[in-house]
Amino acid sequence: MTEIFKLSMHDDQSLWLTQGDTPKPTRVCTVTQAAQLLHRSQRQIYRYIQTQKLIPIQKILNEWILDYQSAERLRDHPPLVQKIP
């Protein structure tokens, strides 16, 4: 099965993904953009993907494309820091 998608960049450097026949594009970001937005390392972003704190939408050319709203939500409500006993 072939999945058709369109990835476009607007003038403000935001990425938008349109999948299949869906007319409404979804705002997305790369791992690098999410790391910059959250002030975290790329490795930490991959951990967030693994624990589902960030929602991956598609992997394009070996780069995860993430849901931008989940990155904003994580930025606005960061996980609590746990004290080391």
N, C-alpha and C positions, 0 to 999 in steps of 0.2 A: 504494500500500500504506500503510495506516495503522498506525502503531506506537503501542501503548498502554503508558503508563508511569505510575507513581505516585511522586511525590516527597514525602517526609514528613520532618518535623523532630521529633526526640525532645526530651524535657525538658532534656537537657544541651546543646541547640542543635546536635546533630549531624544531618546530612542523610543520608537513606537513599533509594535509588532501587530501585524494583521495576519490571522490564521484562517486558512480555508475560505469559506464563503461568508465569514463574519465581517460585516461592514464596519464595525466599531473597532478601532485599534486600541491596544492595551499599552500603557506606558511601561517600559522595561528598563533595566540597567544591566551592565556587565558586572562581573566580580570586582574589577578594578574601580568602577564607579561607586559600587556599594561600599567598598573599603574606604574610599575618600569621604563618602557621605556619613559613614558611621565612625570614622576615625579609628579604624581597626585594620589589622593586617589582612592580606588576602587569605592566609591560612585560617584566620579566625572566621572569615566569611564562609569558607568551605565547611568549617565546623558548624556554623549556623545553618547551612544547607543540610548537612547530615542530620542535625537535630530538629530540622523542619521549622526553625525560627525564621528562615528566609525561604520563600517559595520559588523553586526553579521552574521556569516555564518551558524552556527549550535549550538544547545544546546545539550550538551552531559553530562549525569549524573548531570543535574542541573547546569552546568557550561557553560557560553557562550564561544563559539569559535569565535574569531574575525579575520577579514582580516588583515594580518600583514602590507600590503601596506597602508591601510587606517590609521593605527597607526603611521607608519613612516611619512606619509604625514602630519598628525596632529602634529607630533613632529617637522618637518621641517618648518611648517607654522602654529604656534599656533594662536588660536583666540585672537583678540585684547582685552585688558582689558578695560572695560568700567568704566569711572569715576562715582562715586556716587555723585549725585547733592547735 
